[in-house]
Amino acid sequence: MIKVLVSGSGKMGREVLTAVARQPDMEGVGCVDGLTHEEYISVPGSELIPFGSDPAVMISRVRPDVIVDFTTADWTPKLAKAALEAGVRLVIGTSGLSDAFKRELEAECAKRSLGAIVAPNFALGAVLMQQMARLASKYYDHAEIIEMHHEQKIDAPSGTSIATANAMAEARGKPFSVPPTEKETIKGTRGGQQGGITVHSVRLPGLVAHQEVIFGAPGETLTVRHDTFDRVSFMPGVMLAVREVMGLDRLVVGLDRLIDK
């Protein structure tokens, strides 16, 4: 049995707890959240499990094999420090993590021969969308990304859109061409740029996670789009990562690295 501690008790955290409880080879042993004052949390299909606010204390209390983290970029480094010091593997889906943190995490994992996975998106369809966009990038000079998320998402653009743009530019071997805008009547209307790809962010109630990549050429466009309507769509990817991280001795960035291996 893989003993799993979930970091974060919001919508994603609770979805992960529920998914873990359904796996025959996993056990949800606890939940940690810096804002809680409770000692136990209920999980559908399971009994009450330990709940606490201090990562080091919770790790010592429940002794997990893996911690799954969907929280904030401020909390994740504190959690990671406690986990690595205790020899616990990490699966991280938190958005907005700095490059400096990821470099430090990579170095610590290598030093300790400890596995960790960081992924901007755990939906298998989103990974396929990125792969299709990477393939098309070799044949087009112009591309834009529109990413759409719920109104409570705190960062923009999304980690998925940044990862997609980086992968597209890498596959193309040079930045995309950006059509000039002589007059921007409302500042910021054209969005931001990553690798010559203009990225637009939408935040609205009713959305979950959506992204489309639009390629343009004379006389045609090609659109690759992925839509997430429920957080349950992320769970197969999260469960895959929990199983795979047990056999890793280093940091792996991106779910595609697990699917393509």
Beta strands, then each sheet from edge to edge (+ up, - down):
strand 1: 2-7
strand 2: 26-32
strand 3: 40-41
strand 4: 49-52
strand 5: 66-69
strand 6: 89-92
strand 7: 116-118
strand 8: 142-149
strand 9: 192-194
strand 10: 197-203
strand 11: 209-217
strand 12: 220-228
strand 13: 251-253
sheet 1: 3+ 4- 2- 1- 5- 6- 7- 13-
sheet 2: 9+ 10- 8- 11+ 12-
end
